Amino acid sequence: MMKTVYHSSPDNISNFNFSLGVHFGGKFSALEAGNRKLSNLIRYRDSQQDHLFLYTCTLTNVPFYETDDVGGPEAWEKEIEKARKEGFDLIRYWNKYEPDSECSYIVLNPKLINVIQIESLFKKEVEKLLKSHLETSTFFF
């Protein structure tokens, strides 16, 4: 069984780097993460980029390692190491920082993901979508 998941980035990614795992989740958590990355590019690197890429993907449903959202990169590295040692290619968690009504995932095996669509969205369009989503959604943690 397949599940639709999303990833967003200011970069047009031709191949995801799965060595440290790649985060996928609901559409709005992906847009929130991509928008944060784009805002950081503009703020800290004086970039003039005004759009990001939204990747719509299918995720192969396999047994997963479940955890809480552990936050920063160092904590995720430890969690990924635990999952790999236990033989998992997929981690599932509820995203506390980019909320959505869907679970988020860290994919450790590229064979589990198939990109089916790539959209380029302007920052203003993304911010409008996110604002509308936050005003009309309820989140439980």
Secondary structure, 3 states (H helix, E strand, C coil): CEEEEEEEECCCCCCCCCCCCEEEECHHHHHHHHHHHHHHHHHHHCCCCCEEEEEEEEEECCCCEECCCCCCHHHHHHHHHHHHHCCCCEEEECCCCCCCCCCEEEECCHHHEEEEEEEEEEHHHHHHHHHHHHHHCCCCC
